[in-house]
Amino acid sequence: MMHKRRSYKPIYVGLLFSILCLWVSSCDRSNPEPEVQETGGLVDVTAASGITFTHMAGVDGSYYMPEYMGPGSAFFDYDNDGDQDILFVNGAWHSETRPMDKSTTNQLWRQEPGGKFVNVTAGSGLADSGFGMGAAVADIDNDGDLDVYISNLSADQLYRNNGDGTFTNITKQAGIDNDEWGCSAAFFDYDRDGFLDLYVTNYVRMDRSVKCFDAGGRPEYCGPDSYPGVADCLYRNNGDGTFTDVSASSGIGARVKRGLGVVAADFSGDGWIDIYVANDGEENLLWINQQDGRFREEAMLRGAALNEVGQAEAGMGIAIGDVDHNGEFDLLVTHLDGESNTLYMNEGAGGFRDDSQAAGMGALKLVKMTGFGVGFPDLDLDGQFDVVIGNGRVKRSYAQQAEDDHWAPYDEPNLVMLGQGNGRFLDASNRFAAFCEPRATTRGLAFADYDNDGDLDVLVNNAGTAARLYRNEAGNGKNWIGLKMIDPRLKRADIGARAAVYSAAGTQHLLLTPFYSYLCSNDLRLRAGLGHVAEVDSLIVDWSNGSREKFTTTVVNRYLTLERGSGRTITGK
C-alpha cells in the first residue's frame, strides 16, 4: 500500500498523558479490565515430545554477563521432510578455573511422526561448543536446503546444509569474521540480486575486570552501560558461497550501539528491504535502504527511535505484524521492568507513533516484568494478531530468594495478550495459565506450527534451565489458510514477500520473515486465521523483487504453495 510521503518527528505529545498515568487509577489498572477467561490455550507438551534440552549458562559465581543474555533457538525443516525440527543454542563454561566443557554444545532435534523429537546432534556437524546466543536459518546458496548461522559471544559460525542431514562449517571460507558479541541475526536480500544477505546485531565489548554489585553488596550481573557498545555487521552475499563485509560502505558501521533485536522489512514503501534494530538503553535504529548498497538511519525522523516521551528504552526483542489491518507492518519492542513494551504503529511510508498506552501495554502488571522473546501469533485463529512475551529479570528480586537456585531471583511469568482489533490487546493470562504462570528466566521464544494444524506453537528457551514446548489448542475448531511462498528459480522461500488474504473475515496482511523475537528463527510459512469463515476470496502477493500477482482459491485448513510466476500479474498498486 502506497502512501503520500511526509516527514515525521519524534512524538512527544503523550508526555502529559504518561505523567498522569502515574497517578490516575485507570492507568495503573486499580480497576482493570477483566482478563479473558476461556478454555483452551497453550499446552505444555515438553515431556510428551521427548525434548530434554537444558541450557548450560556456565554459572560459576562470577556473574559473567553473557550467562543471562541467552539463549535463542530455531524452528526449521532441516531435512525437507515436511515437519519442523529444532535447533537449541547452548552456552558454555567460561571460568579460568573451570575449563570449557566440550560436551556442552548446541543441539539439533529432529521431529519424528507423532510429534516426537529425537536428539540427532551427534554427526550432524552442528555441535558447536562456543558460547552461543542466537540462530538464524535460511537458504544462503539457493540449493533448496536451509543453512544455519549461530551468533556467539565471540566468533560467530556459519553452517552449510549438505542435503543429507549433515552440516559443514564454512565460516572462514565464506568470509564471516564477526568476533564481537553477536546477538540477533536476519537474512534478507537488500540489493535484490536473488541471494540472501546477512545482518548481525552486536551487543557490548566485555571486560572481565569490571565487577558489579547489588544494593546489598553481593555480586550481581552488570548492565549494558558498564561496557562500550559495538557496531553491527552487514554481510553481502556474493552468490558464490562467500560474503563480503559491507558494514562500512553501507553506512551500518557508522553507528556504535548496543544491539539486541533486529527485523527486516520494507518500511518506506519503495519495495526495498529496510532494517530496524532494538538497542539496549539507547535509541533504536531504522536503516532505510537507498537502493545503491547504502543505508540512511532515520529512526528519529520517523518516530521509531524513542518512546512517546522521548526516552530511550532497554530494547530486547521485536515482533512485527500488521495489528491494525492498514497494510503497514507495526513493531512491538520488549523492554526492562519499569518500561512498557512499546508498540510502534506504522502510519505509512515508514512513519511510526508510540501507541503503547492505548494498546494496553502500560498496565501496571505488565510494566513490572522484563520482556525478551516476543511474537504476534494469531493464537485463536480469529483473524487478529495476539501478543506472546517471554519474561525474565536482569537484576535479582529480593522477594524471590532461593539458597540452592541461582535463577529463582530472576524468574518471572510469561505473558499472553489477545488482539481485540485496531491494535488493542487484552491480558489473557488466565486462559493461557499453563504458559503464563510457570516462572523462569525466559529469553528466546520461537514460533512454528510444528504439528501442522494451522496455529502457531511456542518453544521457550530459558537461561540455565530446561526448554519448554507448548502446543497451541486455542484455535481448535476455527478455520485458517497457510501459505508457502516460493520463488522456484531460487529454490527457496521468498523472504521479504508480502501476502494479502481477502475473505469475509476481513483483509489480513502477512510478511514472510522468520527473523523476529529475540535470538530466534521461526517458521518460514505464513498463516491467516479465518474464525468461522469457510473460504478465502483471493490472495495478492507482493514478491520481494517488486512484482505483484493475484491467486484465487477457496481452499482452507491446509497449506498452499504459491510460486512466483504462477499467479496473474498485477500492475500498479
C-alpha positions as CSV (number, residue, x, y, z in Angstrom):
1,M,0.0,0.0,0.0
2,M,1.5,3.3,-1.1
3,H,1.0,6.5,0.9
4,K,1.9,10.1,0.3
5,R,5.4,10.6,1.8
6,R,5.7,13.0,4.6
7,S,8.2,13.9,7.3
8,Y,8.0,12.5,10.8
9,K,9.3,13.9,14.1
10,P,9.7,12.2,17.4
11,I,6.3,12.1,19.2
12,Y,6.2,13.8,22.5
13,V,2.5,14.6,22.7
14,G,2.0,11.7,25.1
15,L,4.1,13.3,27.8
16,L,1.2,14.7,29.8
17,F,-0.8,11.5,29.5
18,S,2.2,9.4,30.6
19,I,2.8,11.6,33.7
20,L,-0.9,11.4,34.6
21,C,-0.7,7.6,34.3
22,L,1.5,7.5,37.3
23,W,-1.3,9.0,39.4
24,V,-4.7,8.1,37.8
25,S,-6.1,4.8,38.9
26,S,-7.4,3.9,35.5
27,C,-3.9,3.9,34.1
28,D,-2.3,1.8,36.9
29,R,-5.3,-0.6,36.4
30,S,-6.6,-0.3,40.0
31,N,-9.9,-1.2,38.3
32,P,-8.5,-3.2,35.4
33,E,-10.5,-4.7,32.6
34,P,-11.3,-8.3,33.3
35,E,-8.9,-10.8,31.9
36,V,-10.0,-13.2,29.2
37,Q,-11.2,-16.5,30.8
38,E,-11.9,-19.3,28.4
39,T,-10.9,-22.9,27.9
40,G,-8.0,-23.9,25.7
41,G,-4.7,-22.3,25.3
42,L,-1.0,-23.3,25.2
43,V,-0.5,-26.9,26.5
44,D,2.9,-28.0,27.8
45,V,3.9,-31.0,25.7
46,T,7.6,-31.0,26.5
47,A,7.7,-34.4,28.2
48,A,5.3,-36.0,25.6
49,S,7.5,-34.6,22.8
50,G,10.7,-36.2,24.2
51,I,12.6,-32.9,24.4
52,T,15.0,-32.9,27.3
53,F,17.2,-29.9,26.4
54,T,18.6,-27.8,29.3
55,H,20.6,-24.7,28.6
56,M,24.1,-24.6,30.2
57,A,24.8,-21.0,31.1
58,G,28.2,-21.7,32.6
59,V,27.2,-20.2,36.0
60,D,30.3,-20.2,38.2
61,G,29.7,-17.4,40.8
62,S,31.4,-14.7,38.8
63,Y,28.1,-13.2,37.5
64,Y,29.5,-13.0,34.0
65,M,27.0,-11.0,31.9
66,P,26.6,-13.5,29.0
67,E,25.3,-16.1,31.4
68,Y,21.9,-14.4,31.5
69,M,21.5,-12.9,28.0
70,G,20.8,-16.1,26.1
71,P,19.7,-18.5,24.7
72,G,17.8,-18.5,21.5
73,S,16.6,-21.3,19.2
74,A,15.3,-22.1,15.8
75,F,12.4,-24.0,14.2
76,F,13.2,-25.2,10.7
77,D,12.8,-28.2,8.4
78,Y,16.5,-29.1,8.0
79,D,15.8,-32.4,6.3
80,N,13.0,-31.3,4.0
81,D,10.5,-34.0,5.2
82,G,7.7,-31.5,5.8
83,D,7.8,-31.0,9.5
84,Q,9.6,-28.6,11.8
85,D,12.8,-29.6,13.6
86,I,14.5,-27.7,16.4
87,L,18.0,-26.2,16.9
88,F,18.7,-25.3,20.5
89,V,21.5,-22.8,21.1
90,N,23.6,-23.6,24.2
91,G,26.1,-21.8,26.4
92,A,29.5,-23.0,27.7
93,W,31.7,-22.8,30.8
94,H,33.9,-19.7,30.7
95,S,35.8,-19.6,34.0
96,E,39.6,-19.7,34.1
97,T,39.3,-22.2,37.0
98,R,36.7,-24.3,35.2
99,P,37.8,-25.3,31.7
100,M,35.3,-25.3,28.9
101,D,33.3,-28.5,28.7
102,K,33.4,-29.6,25.1
103,S,30.3,-31.7,25.6
104,T,28.3,-28.5,26.1
105,T,27.2,-27.8,22.5
106,N,24.2,-26.6,20.5
107,Q,21.7,-29.4,19.9
108,L,19.7,-30.5,16.8
109,W,16.4,-32.3,17.4
110,R,14.6,-34.0,14.5
111,Q,10.9,-34.3,14.6
112,E,9.6,-37.8,14.1
113,P,6.0,-39.0,13.3
114,G,3.5,-38.3,16.1
115,G,5.2,-35.1,17.3
116,K,8.2,-36.8,18.9
117,F,11.6,-35.2,18.8
118,V,14.9,-37.1,18.8
119,N,18.4,-35.6,19.6
120,V,20.4,-36.0,16.4
121,T,23.3,-33.7,17.2
122,A,25.9,-36.4,17.0
123,G,27.2,-36.5,13.5
124,S,25.2,-33.5,12.3
125,G,28.1,-31.1,12.2
126,L,26.2,-28.5,14.4
127,A,27.7,-29.5,17.7
128,D,29.5,-26.1,18.2
129,S,30.8,-25.6,21.7
130,G,31.2,-21.8,21.6
131,F,29.3,-19.6,24.0
132,G,26.1,-19.5,21.9
133,M,23.5,-16.7,21.8
134,G,21.1,-17.0,18.8
135,A,20.4,-18.6,15.5
136,A,19.2,-17.5,12.0
137,V,18.2,-20.1,9.4
138,A,17.9,-19.5,5.6
139,D,18.9,-21.0,2.3
140,I,22.0,-18.9,1.5
141,D,23.1,-20.7,-1.6
142,N,19.7,-21.3,-3.3
143,D,20.0,-25.1,-3.3
144,G,16.8,-25.9,-1.6
145,D,18.3,-26.7,1.9
146,L,18.3,-24.5,4.9
147,D,21.6,-23.3,6.2
148,V,22.4,-22.1,9.8
149,Y,24.1,-19.0,11.3
150,I,25.0,-19.1,15.0
151,S,25.8,-15.9,16.9
152,N,28.3,-16.3,19.7
153,L,29.9,-14.4,22.5
154,S,32.8,-14.4,20.0
155,A,33.5,-15.9,16.6
156,D,30.0,-16.5,15.0
157,Q,29.6,-19.6,12.9
158,L,28.0,-20.3,9.5
159,Y,27.0,-23.9,8.5
160,R,26.1,-25.1,5.1
161,N,23.4,-27.8,4.8
162,N,24.8,-30.7,2.8
163,G,21.3,-32.0,2.0
164,D,21.9,-35.4,3.7
165,G,21.1,-34.5,7.3
166,T,24.6,-33.1,8.0
167,F,26.1,-29.6,8.0
168,T,29.6,-28.2,7.2
169,N,31.2,-25.3,9.0
170,I,32.0,-22.8,6.2
171,T,32.6,-19.7,8.4
172,K,36.2,-18.9,7.3
173,Q,35.8,-19.8,3.6
174,A,32.6,-17.8,3.4
175,G,34.3,-14.7,4.8
176,I,32.3,-14.4,8.0
177,D,34.6,-12.8,10.6
178,N,32.4,-11.4,13.3
179,D,34.3,-11.9,16.6
180,E,32.2,-9.5,18.6
181,W,29.4,-10.4,20.9
182,G,26.8,-11.3,18.3
183,C,23.1,-11.5,19.2
184,S,20.1,-11.5,16.9
185,A,20.6,-12.0,13.1
186,A,18.5,-11.8,10.0
187,F,18.9,-12.9,6.4
188,F,17.3,-10.8,3.6
189,D,18.0,-9.7,0.1
190,Y,18.8,-6.0,0.5
191,D,20.2,-5.5,-3.0
192,R,17.6,-7.7,-4.8
193,D,20.2,-9.8,-6.6
194,G,18.5,-13.1,-5.6
195,F,20.9,-14.0,-2.8
196,L,20.2,-13.5,0.9
197,D,22.4,-11.1,2.7
198,L,23.1,-11.1,6.5
199,Y,22.7,-8.5,9.3
200,V,24.1,-9.3,12.8
201,T,23.4,-7.2,15.9
202,N,26.4,-6.8,18.1
203,Y,26.0,-6.1,21.8
204,V,28.9,-4.9,24.0
205,R,32.6,-5.5,24.3
206,M,33.2,-7.4,27.5
207,D,35.8,-6.6,30.1
208,R,36.0,-9.3,32.7
209,S,37.8,-6.9,35.1
210,V,34.6,-4.9,35.5
211,K,32.6,-6.2,38.5
212,C,29.1,-5.1,39.6
213,F,27.2,-5.5,42.9
214,D,23.7,-5.1,44.1
215,A,22.4,-2.8,46.9
216,G,23.4,-5.4,49.5
217,G,27.0,-5.6,48.3
218,R,26.6,-9.0,46.7
219,P,28.0,-9.8,43.2
220,E,25.4,-9.0,40.5
221,Y,25.2,-9.0,36.8
222,C,26.4,-5.8,35.2
223,G,24.1,-3.8,33.0
224,P,25.0,-2.8,29.4
225,D,26.2,0.7,30.4
226,S,29.2,-1.0,32.1
227,Y,30.7,-1.7,28.7
228,P,31.1,0.0,25.4
229,G,28.8,-0.8,22.5
230,V,29.9,-2.3,19.2
231,A,28.7,-1.5,15.7
232,D,26.5,-4.1,13.9
233,C,27.6,-6.0,10.9
234,L,26.1,-6.3,7.4
235,Y,27.4,-9.0,5.0
236,R,26.6,-9.0,1.3
237,N,26.1,-12.5,-0.2
238,N,28.3,-12.7,-3.3
239,G,26.3,-15.6,-4.7
240,D,29.3,-18.0,-4.8
241,G,29.2,-19.2,-1.2
242,T,31.1,-16.2,0.1
243,F,30.1,-13.0,1.8
244,T,31.7,-9.5,1.9
245,D,31.6,-7.4,5.0
246,V,29.9,-4.1,3.7
247,S,29.3,-2.6,7.2
248,A,31.5,0.4,6.4
249,S,30.5,1.1,2.8
250,S,26.8,0.6,3.5
251,G,26.8,3.1,6.5
252,I,25.8,0.4,9.0
253,G,29.1,0.5,10.8
254,A,28.9,4.2,11.4
255,R,26.6,3.8,14.4
256,V,28.0,2.2,17.6
257,K,25.2,1.0,19.8
258,R,24.3,-2.0,22.0
259,G,22.2,-4.0,19.6
260,L,19.9,-7.0,20.6
261,G,16.9,-7.4,18.3
262,V,16.5,-6.9,14.5
263,V,13.8,-7.2,11.9
264,A,14.0,-6.5,8.2
265,A,11.1,-5.3,6.0
266,D,10.2,-2.6,3.5
267,F,9.1,0.1,5.9
268,S,9.4,3.1,3.5
269,G,7.1,1.6,0.9
270,D,9.6,1.7,-2.0
271,G,9.9,-2.1,-2.5
272,W,13.4,-2.3,-1.0
273,I,14.1,-4.0,2.4
274,D,15.0,-1.8,5.3
275,I,16.3,-2.7,8.8
276,Y,15.0,-2.0,12.3
277,V,17.3,-2.6,15.3
278,A,16.4,-2.6,19.0
279,N,19.2,-1.3,21.2
280,D,19.6,-1.7,24.9
281,G,19.3,1.6,26.7
282,E,19.9,3.6,23.6
283,E,17.7,4.9,20.8
284,N,16.7,2.3,18.2
285,L,17.8,2.4,14.6
286,L,15.9,2.4,11.4
287,W,18.1,1.9,8.4
288,I,16.3,3.0,5.2
289,N,17.6,1.3,2.0
290,Q,18.9,3.8,-0.5
291,Q,18.8,1.2,-3.3
292,D,22.5,1.6,-4.1
293,G,24.1,-0.5,-1.4
294,R,23.9,2.2,1.2
295,F,21.5,2.8,4.1
296,R,20.4,6.0,5.8
297,E,19.5,6.0,9.5
298,E,16.1,7.6,10.0
299,A,14.6,6.2,13.2
300,M,14.4,9.6,14.9
301,L,12.9,11.3,11.9
302,R,10.2,8.6,11.5
303,G,9.2,8.3,15.2
304,A,10.7,4.8,15.9
305,A,13.8,5.7,17.9
306,L,12.3,6.6,21.3
307,N,9.1,6.2,23.3
308,E,6.3,8.7,23.3
309,V,8.0,10.9,26.0
310,G,11.3,11.0,24.1
311,Q,13.2,8.4,26.2
312,A,15.4,5.6,25.0
313,E,14.5,2.2,26.5
314,A,16.1,-1.1,27.0
315,G,15.2,-2.7,23.7
316,M,15.5,-6.5,23.6
317,G,13.1,-8.4,21.3
318,I,11.0,-7.3,18.3
319,A,7.7,-8.5,17.0
320,I,6.4,-7.4,13.6
321,G,2.9,-7.6,12.1
322,D,0.0,-5.5,10.8
323,V,-2.0,-5.4,14.0
324,D,-4.5,-2.7,12.8
325,H,-5.0,-4.1,9.3
326,N,-4.0,-1.0,7.5
327,G,-1.5,-2.8,5.2
328,E,1.6,-1.5,7.1
329,F,3.7,-3.5,9.5
330,D,3.8,-2.4,13.1
331,L,6.6,-3.1,15.7
332,L,6.4,-4.2,19.3
333,V,9.7,-3.9,21.2
334,T,10.2,-5.6,24.6
335,H,11.8,-3.8,27.5
336,L,13.1,-3.7,31.0
337,D,10.8,-3.7,34.1
338,G,9.6,-0.2,34.7
339,E,9.2,0.5,31.0
340,S,6.3,-0.6,28.9
341,N,6.7,-2.9,26.0
342,T,6.5,-0.3,23.3
343,L,4.1,-0.6,20.3
344,Y,5.1,1.5,17.4
345,M,2.2,1.8,15.0
346,N,3.2,2.2,11.3
347,E,1.2,5.1,9.8
348,G,2.6,4.6,6.3
349,A,5.8,5.4,4.4
350,G,7.8,4.3,7.4
351,G,6.3,6.8,9.9
352,F,5.5,5.5,13.4
353,R,3.7,6.6,16.5
354,D,4.0,5.1,20.0
355,D,0.6,3.7,20.8
356,S,1.5,1.6,23.8
357,Q,-0.9,3.1,26.3
358,A,-3.9,2.9,24.1
359,A,-3.0,-0.7,23.1
360,G,-3.0,-1.8,26.7
361,M,0.8,-2.2,27.1
362,G,1.0,0.3,30.0
363,A,-0.9,-1.8,32.6
364,L,1.0,-1.8,36.0
365,K,1.2,-5.6,36.0
366,L,2.9,-5.6,32.6
367,V,5.5,-2.9,33.3
368,K,6.7,-4.9,36.3
369,M,8.2,-7.5,34.0
370,T,11.3,-7.6,31.7
371,G,10.5,-8.9,28.2
372,F,12.8,-10.6,25.8
373,G,11.3,-13.1,23.2
374,V,8.1,-11.8,21.6
375,G,5.8,-12.5,18.7
376,F,2.5,-11.6,17.1
377,P,0.9,-15.0,16.5
378,D,-2.9,-15.3,15.9
379,L,-3.3,-17.9,18.7
380,D,-7.0,-18.4,18.5
381,L,-7.3,-18.0,14.7
382,D,-9.8,-15.2,14.9
383,G,-8.1,-13.0,12.4
384,Q,-6.5,-10.8,15.0
385,F,-2.8,-10.8,15.9
386,D,-2.1,-11.6,19.6
387,V,1.0,-10.9,21.7
388,V,3.2,-13.5,23.4
389,I,6.1,-12.4,25.5
390,G,8.8,-14.3,27.4
391,N,9.9,-12.6,30.6
392,G,12.9,-12.8,32.9
393,R,14.6,-10.3,35.2
394,V,18.1,-8.9,34.7
395,K,18.5,-7.8,38.3
396,R,17.7,-10.2,41.2
397,S,14.5,-9.8,43.1
398,Y,14.9,-9.9,46.9
399,A,11.4,-11.4,47.2
400,Q,12.4,-14.5,45.3
401,Q,15.5,-15.7,47.1
402,A,16.3,-19.4,46.9
403,E,19.5,-20.7,48.5
404,D,20.1,-23.5,46.0
405,D,18.6,-21.9,42.9
406,H,20.7,-19.3,41.1
407,W,17.9,-18.4,38.7
408,A,15.0,-18.0,41.1
409,P,15.6,-14.3,41.8
410,Y,15.5,-13.6,38.1
411,D,12.4,-15.8,37.2
412,E,9.2,-14.2,36.0
413,P,5.9,-15.4,34.5
414,N,5.3,-15.1,30.8
415,L,2.6,-13.1,29.1
416,V,-0.2,-13.6,26.5
417,M,-2.5,-10.7,25.3
418,L,-5.3,-11.3,22.8
419,G,-5.9,-8.9,20.0
420,Q,-9.2,-7.1,20.1
421,G,-8.8,-5.3,16.8
422,N,-7.5,-1.8,15.8
423,G,-4.2,-2.6,17.6
424,R,-5.8,-3.1,21.1
425,F,-4.9,-6.1,23.3
426,L,-6.4,-7.6,26.5
427,D,-4.5,-9.6,29.1
428,A,-5.3,-13.3,28.6
429,S,-3.1,-14.8,31.4
430,N,-5.9,-16.8,32.9
431,R,-6.8,-18.5,29.6
432,F,-3.1,-19.4,29.0
433,A,-2.2,-20.2,32.6
434,A,-0.1,-23.3,31.6
435,F,2.2,-20.9,29.7
436,C,1.9,-17.8,31.8
437,E,2.1,-19.0,35.4
438,P,5.4,-21.0,35.5
439,R,8.3,-18.7,36.4
440,A,11.6,-18.9,34.6
441,T,14.3,-16.6,33.3
442,T,13.0,-16.8,29.7
443,R,14.9,-15.4,26.8
444,G,14.2,-16.8,23.4
445,L,10.7,-17.6,22.1
446,A,10.5,-19.4,18.8
447,F,7.2,-19.8,16.9
448,A,6.1,-22.5,14.4
449,D,3.2,-24.7,13.6
450,Y,5.1,-27.9,14.5
451,D,2.1,-30.1,14.3
452,N,0.8,-28.6,11.0
453,D,-2.7,-27.9,12.4
454,G,-2.7,-24.3,11.3
455,D,-1.9,-22.4,14.5
456,L,1.5,-21.3,15.9
457,D,3.0,-23.3,18.7
458,V,5.6,-21.8,21.0
459,L,9.1,-23.0,22.0
460,V,10.5,-21.4,25.2
461,N,14.3,-21.4,25.8
462,N,15.3,-20.4,29.4
463,A,18.6,-19.2,30.8
464,G,20.2,-22.0,32.7
465,T,17.2,-24.3,32.8
466,A,15.0,-26.6,30.7
467,A,13.4,-25.6,27.5
468,R,9.6,-26.0,27.2
469,L,7.4,-26.8,24.1
470,Y,3.8,-25.6,24.1
471,R,1.2,-26.9,21.7
472,N,-1.4,-24.4,20.7
473,E,-5.0,-25.5,21.2
474,A,-6.6,-22.1,21.4
475,G,-7.7,-22.1,17.7
476,N,-9.3,-25.6,17.7
477,G,-12.5,-25.5,15.6
478,K,-11.5,-22.4,13.7
479,N,-10.6,-22.1,10.0
480,W,-7.3,-21.0,8.6
481,I,-5.2,-20.9,5.5
482,G,-1.4,-21.5,5.4
483,L,1.0,-20.2,2.7
484,K,4.3,-21.4,1.5
485,M,5.7,-18.6,-0.7
486,I,8.3,-19.9,-3.0
487,D,10.5,-18.5,-5.8
488,P,11.1,-21.6,-7.9
489,R,14.0,-20.0,-9.8
490,L,15.8,-19.5,-6.4
491,K,14.5,-22.9,-5.0
492,R,13.6,-21.2,-1.7
493,A,11.1,-19.3,0.3
494,D,10.9,-15.7,-0.9
495,I,11.9,-13.9,2.3
496,G,10.6,-10.4,2.4
497,A,7.5,-11.2,0.3
498,R,4.1,-10.0,1.5
499,A,0.6,-11.6,1.2
500,A,-2.8,-10.0,1.5
501,V,-5.5,-12.5,2.3
502,Y,-9.1,-11.4,1.4
503,S,-12.1,-13.1,2.9
504,A,-15.3,-12.4,4.7
505,A,-13.2,-12.3,7.9
506,G,-11.5,-9.2,6.6
507,T,-8.2,-8.4,5.0
508,Q,-5.1,-9.7,6.6
509,H,-1.6,-8.6,5.6
510,L,1.3,-11.0,6.2
511,L,5.0,-10.7,5.9
512,L,7.4,-13.6,5.2
513,T,10.2,-13.2,7.6
514,P,11.3,-15.8,10.1
515,F,13.6,-13.4,11.9
516,Y,11.9,-11.7,14.8
517,S,11.5,-12.3,18.6
518,Y,14.9,-12.4,20.3
519,L,17.8,-14.6,19.2
520,C,15.4,-16.9,17.3
521,S,14.5,-18.1,13.9
522,N,10.9,-19.1,13.2
523,D,8.6,-21.0,10.8
524,L,9.0,-19.9,7.2
525,R,5.3,-20.4,6.4
526,L,2.5,-17.9,6.8
527,R,-1.0,-18.4,8.3
528,A,-4.2,-16.3,8.4
529,G,-6.9,-17.2,10.9
530,L,-10.4,-17.1,9.5
531,G,-12.5,-17.8,12.5
532,H,-15.7,-19.5,11.2
533,V,-15.3,-18.2,7.7
534,A,-15.0,-21.2,5.4
535,E,-13.4,-19.8,2.3
536,V,-10.9,-17.3,1.0
537,D,-11.9,-14.8,-1.8
538,S,-8.4,-14.2,-3.1
539,L,-4.7,-13.7,-2.3
540,I,-2.4,-11.0,-3.6
541,V,1.3,-11.4,-3.2
542,D,4.0,-8.7,-3.4
543,W,7.2,-10.6,-4.2
544,S,10.5,-9.4,-2.9
545,N,11.7,-8.4,-6.4
546,G,8.8,-5.9,-6.7
547,S,6.4,-7.9,-8.8
548,R,2.8,-8.5,-7.8
549,E,0.5,-11.4,-8.5
550,K,-3.1,-12.5,-7.7
551,F,-4.0,-16.0,-6.7
552,T,-7.6,-17.3,-6.5
553,T,-8.5,-20.2,-4.1
554,T,-11.4,-21.2,-1.9
555,V,-9.4,-23.9,-0.1
556,V,-8.9,-23.6,3.7
557,N,-7.4,-25.5,6.6
558,R,-4.3,-26.5,4.7
559,Y,-1.0,-25.1,3.5
560,L,-0.9,-23.9,-0.1
561,T,2.3,-23.4,-2.1
562,L,2.3,-20.2,-4.0
563,E,5.1,-20.0,-6.6
564,R,6.3,-16.7,-8.1
565,G,5.3,-16.5,-11.7
566,S,2.3,-18.8,-11.4
567,G,-0.3,-16.2,-10.4
568,R,-2.0,-13.5,-12.5
569,T,0.3,-10.5,-12.8
570,I,-1.0,-7.2,-11.4
571,T,0.4,-3.9,-12.4
572,G,0.3,-0.8,-10.2
573,K,-0.8,-0.7,-6.6
